[in-house]
Amino acid sequence: MDRLLVVGGAPLSGSVRISGAKNSALKLQAAALLAEGRSVIRNVPRIQDCATMAEVLEHLGAAVTWEDDTFVVDARDVRPRETPYELVSRMRASILVLGPLLARFGEAHVAMPGGCNIGSRKIDLHLRGLERMGATFHQEHGGAPREGRAAARGRGQPGLPERRGDGERDDGRGGGPRHHRDRERRA
């Protein structure tokens, strides 16, 4: 459709419920990996990319529930498992779990994302940003370049939280250990 033509002359009135923005919801879903507890995200649109991100989070050990437009992630049991190519190849946004895993565990193994109908788009912006915060990357490639993975390490690097001996993390801002509580966000 090139345009929408409204003919009438009568004023429009009423209300329309607007669903959440996909790109905002995907970032919030991935960010829930940072909390060692329960995160509630409201107004999450019921679309395939958000459902795929739920599968990625479950593969990493998160408990996920999704009722109506409310998406709940309990990340207590998340472990830095490798995200398999078969799962992350379905969408580009799967790269969004790399930063939270790296920040929480000091390492991450993420298969290179796929799912771009626009064409080839690089993820170097994500990688460069994490490198500037102290992460280092090792990329491996399988049979085809799109089957590679990025392995990152960043424990104790500037900009990334330091894990202390007591299991708490210090974000380096002088506030002591960073404690996670239940969080609620809107997409």
Secondary structure, DSSP 8 states (H G I E B T S, - for coil): ---------S-----------HHHHHHHHHHGGGSSSEEEEES----HHHHHHHHHHHHTT-EEEEETTEEEEE-TT-----B-HHHHTT-GGGGGGHHHHHHHHSEEEEE-----SS-----HHHHHHHHHTT-EEEEE--SSGGG-EEEEE-TT-TTS-EE-TTS-EE-SSSS-EE----EEEE-
